[in-house]
């Protein structure tokens, strides 16, 4: 009797210990999962740049901008900027959660992050600034704001064209809204007026890419002709939207 009682005691004790161990493990796993879920819910996803759809066929802007230039520009140059900036964000463990936060800190970034982040954003903005057909010029809010600032549309176009022509080497020409005042400026390489250390800051309204890859296949060194024909495909509807 004593032997049987002792055996049953030992068996019952082992079963109880197993149940406690299994239950404790289940509780720990549940708690860990709960903590992970809470942490993930409180941490915003890191910034990842994406490439906007082109919005038109490669040849839709001809004869002003040729199909092959658009194809190479979009699928090679722009795609590379997107890839490179996202690699830099991961490699450098950048924790920005918005493009604004990224550009508010560009002076602190590596050359790879800065240049490719600018290139990714600038090109998205550039493609959305273009429209097939023949542009007749600004109207609505855009025209009113341009005339109020520059006197005439022709004077604005003259100043913008000059900014694009005189940008030494590679870069961009911009029309920006600086707290209600329109300004024309240009930036080197892939900088833009959103950068924290931009010489002239403001909300971009219109941009022209004057890197050679944007025009050299068709225009060679004739940047002036590229700029003159670019005016024919400006998306003024988009400029109006950006003015709000």
C-alpha positions as CSV (number, residue, x, y, z in Angstrom):
1,X,0.0,0.0,0.0
2,X,2.8,2.3,0.9
3,X,4.6,1.6,-2.3
4,X,1.5,2.2,-4.4
5,X,0.7,5.4,-2.6
6,X,4.2,6.6,-3.1
7,X,4.1,5.8,-6.8
8,X,0.8,7.6,-7.2
9,X,2.2,10.6,-5.3
10,X,5.2,10.8,-7.6
11,X,3.1,10.4,-10.7
12,X,0.7,13.1,-9.6
13,X,3.5,15.5,-8.7
14,X,5.1,15.0,-12.1
15,X,1.9,15.6,-13.9
16,X,1.2,18.8,-11.9
17,X,4.8,20.0,-12.6
18,X,4.3,19.4,-16.3
19,X,1.0,21.3,-16.3
20,X,2.6,24.3,-14.5
21,X,5.6,24.3,-16.9
22,X,3.4,24.1,-20.0
23,X,1.1,26.8,-18.6
24,X,4.0,29.0,-17.6
25,X,5.5,28.7,-21.1
26,X,2.2,29.6,-22.7
27,X,1.8,32.6,-20.5
28,X,5.4,33.8,-21.3
29,X,4.8,33.4,-25.0
30,X,1.5,35.3,-24.8
31,X,3.1,38.1,-22.9
32,X,6.0,38.3,-25.3
33,X,3.7,38.4,-28.2
34,X,1.7,41.1,-26.5
35,X,4.8,43.2,-25.9
36,X,5.9,42.9,-29.5
37,X,2.6,43.9,-30.8
38,X,2.4,46.9,-28.5
39,X,5.9,48.0,-29.5
40,X,5.2,47.6,-33.2
41,X,2.0,49.6,-32.8
42,X,3.9,52.5,-31.2
43,X,6.7,52.7,-33.8
44,X,5.9,54.4,-37.1
45,X,7.2,52.7,-40.2
46,X,10.5,54.1,-41.5
47,X,10.4,56.3,-44.6
48,X,10.6,54.5,-48.0
49,X,10.7,56.5,-51.2
50,X,8.5,55.2,-54.0
51,X,8.5,56.0,-57.7
52,X,5.3,57.7,-59.0
53,X,3.7,56.2,-62.1
54,X,4.8,58.2,-65.2
55,X,1.2,59.1,-66.1
56,X,1.7,59.1,-69.8
57,X,3.5,57.1,-72.5
58,X,7.2,57.7,-73.1
59,X,6.4,59.3,-76.5
60,X,3.5,61.4,-75.3
61,X,5.6,64.5,-75.0
62,X,7.0,64.5,-78.5
63,X,8.3,66.5,-80.3
64,X,9.2,68.5,-77.2
65,X,10.8,65.6,-75.2
66,X,11.5,62.4,-77.1
67,X,10.4,58.9,-76.1
68,X,13.8,57.4,-75.7
69,X,15.0,60.2,-73.4
70,X,11.8,59.8,-71.2
71,X,12.2,56.0,-71.1
72,X,15.9,56.1,-70.0
73,X,15.3,59.0,-67.7
74,X,12.4,57.3,-65.9
75,X,13.5,53.6,-65.9
76,X,17.2,54.1,-65.4
77,X,18.0,57.4,-63.7
78,X,14.9,57.9,-61.6
79,X,14.7,54.2,-60.7
80,X,18.4,54.3,-59.5
81,X,17.7,57.3,-57.2
82,X,14.8,55.4,-55.6
83,X,16.9,52.3,-55.1
84,X,19.9,54.1,-53.7
85,X,18.1,56.3,-51.2
86,X,16.2,53.4,-49.8
87,X,19.4,51.4,-49.5
88,X,21.0,54.4,-47.6
89,X,18.0,54.7,-45.3
90,X,18.4,51.0,-44.3
91,X,22.2,51.0,-44.1
92,X,22.4,54.2,-42.1
93,X,19.5,53.3,-39.9
94,X,17.7,56.5,-40.6
95,X,14.5,56.8,-38.6
96,X,12.6,59.5,-40.5
97,X,9.0,58.7,-41.1
98,X,8.2,61.4,-43.8
99,X,9.8,63.1,-46.7
100,X,9.5,66.5,-44.9
101,X,11.5,65.1,-41.9
102,X,14.1,63.7,-44.3
103,X,14.6,67.1,-46.0
104,X,14.5,69.0,-42.7
105,X,17.7,67.1,-41.9
106,X,19.5,66.9,-45.2
107,X,22.6,68.9,-44.0
108,X,23.2,66.1,-41.5
109,X,22.9,63.2,-44.0
110,X,25.5,61.3,-46.0
111,X,26.1,62.2,-49.6
112,X,24.4,59.1,-50.7
113,X,21.3,59.7,-48.7
114,X,21.1,63.4,-49.6
115,X,21.8,63.2,-53.3
116,X,19.6,60.2,-54.0
117,X,16.8,61.4,-51.7
118,X,16.7,64.6,-53.6
119,X,16.9,62.8,-56.9
120,X,14.0,60.5,-56.0
121,X,11.7,63.4,-54.8
122,X,12.7,65.9,-57.6
123,X,11.9,63.4,-60.3
124,X,8.6,62.4,-58.9
125,X,7.8,66.2,-58.8
126,X,9.1,66.7,-62.3
127,X,7.0,64.0,-64.0
128,X,3.9,65.3,-62.3
129,X,4.7,68.8,-63.7
130,X,4.5,67.5,-67.3
131,X,1.4,67.0,-69.5
132,X,1.0,65.8,-73.1
133,X,-0.4,68.3,-75.6
134,X,0.4,71.9,-76.1
135,X,0.3,74.1,-73.0
136,X,-1.2,77.5,-73.5
137,X,0.3,79.0,-70.4
138,X,-0.8,79.5,-66.8
139,X,-4.4,80.3,-65.9
140,X,-6.5,80.6,-62.8
141,X,-4.6,80.9,-59.5
142,X,-1.2,80.3,-61.1
143,X,-1.6,83.1,-63.6
144,X,-2.9,85.5,-60.9
145,X,0.0,84.8,-58.6
146,X,2.6,85.0,-61.3
147,X,1.3,88.3,-62.6
148,X,1.0,89.7,-59.1
149,X,4.6,88.8,-58.4
150,X,6.4,89.3,-61.7
151,X,4.2,91.7,-63.6
152,X,3.6,89.5,-66.6
153,X,3.7,85.9,-67.5
154,X,6.4,86.6,-70.1
155,X,8.6,88.3,-67.4
156,X,8.2,85.2,-65.2
157,X,9.1,82.9,-68.1
158,X,12.2,85.1,-68.9
159,X,13.4,84.9,-65.3
160,X,12.7,81.1,-65.0
161,X,14.5,80.4,-68.3
162,X,17.5,82.5,-67.2
163,X,17.7,80.5,-63.9
164,X,17.6,77.2,-65.9
165,X,20.2,78.4,-68.5
166,X,22.7,79.8,-66.0
167,X,22.6,76.8,-63.6
168,X,26.2,75.8,-64.0
169,X,26.6,72.0,-64.6
170,X,23.7,69.8,-63.5
171,X,20.8,71.0,-61.5
172,X,17.2,72.3,-61.4
173,X,15.2,75.5,-61.9
174,X,12.3,76.1,-59.5
175,X,9.2,78.2,-59.0
176,X,8.5,78.2,-55.2
177,X,5.9,79.7,-52.9
178,X,7.7,81.3,-49.9
179,X,4.9,82.1,-47.5
180,X,2.7,83.6,-50.1
181,X,5.5,85.2,-52.2
182,X,6.5,83.5,-55.5
183,X,10.2,83.2,-56.2
184,X,12.4,81.8,-59.0
185,X,15.5,79.9,-57.9
186,X,17.8,77.1,-59.0
187,X,19.7,74.4,-57.2
188,X,22.8,72.3,-57.9
189,X,22.8,68.6,-58.5
190,X,19.7,67.0,-56.8
191,X,19.2,69.7,-54.1
192,X,15.8,71.3,-53.8
193,X,14.1,74.2,-52.0
194,X,12.9,71.9,-49.2
195,X,16.4,71.2,-48.0
196,X,17.1,72.6,-44.6
197,X,20.2,74.5,-45.9
198,X,18.7,75.6,-49.2
199,X,19.7,79.1,-50.2
200,X,16.1,80.0,-51.1
201,X,13.5,77.8,-49.3
202,X,9.9,77.4,-50.2
203,X,7.1,75.1,-51.3
204,X,7.9,73.9,-54.9
205,X,5.3,74.8,-57.5
206,X,7.2,74.0,-60.7
207,X,10.5,72.4,-61.6
208,X,12.7,71.9,-64.6
209,X,15.4,69.2,-64.7
210,X,18.5,70.6,-66.5
211,X,20.7,67.6,-66.0
212,X,22.1,66.6,-69.4
213,X,20.4,63.2,-69.1
214,X,17.0,65.1,-69.4
215,X,17.7,66.4,-72.9
216,X,21.0,65.4,-74.4
217,X,19.8,62.7,-76.8
218,X,17.6,65.1,-78.6
219,X,19.1,68.5,-78.0
220,X,22.8,67.7,-77.4
221,X,24.3,70.9,-75.9
222,X,21.4,73.1,-76.8
223,X,19.9,73.5,-73.4
224,X,18.2,76.7,-74.5
225,X,16.1,74.8,-77.1
226,X,15.1,72.2,-74.6
227,X,13.9,74.8,-72.1
228,X,12.0,76.7,-74.9
229,X,10.2,73.5,-75.9
230,X,9.6,72.4,-72.3
231,X,7.2,75.2,-71.8
232,X,4.9,73.5,-74.3
233,X,4.4,70.5,-71.9
234,X,4.1,72.2,-68.5
235,X,1.2,70.9,-66.5
236,X,-0.3,74.1,-65.3
237,X,-3.3,72.3,-63.7
238,X,-0.8,70.7,-61.3
239,X,0.7,74.1,-60.5
240,X,-2.8,75.4,-59.6
241,X,-3.3,72.4,-57.3
242,X,0.0,73.0,-55.5
243,X,-1.0,76.6,-54.9
244,X,-4.0,75.2,-53.0
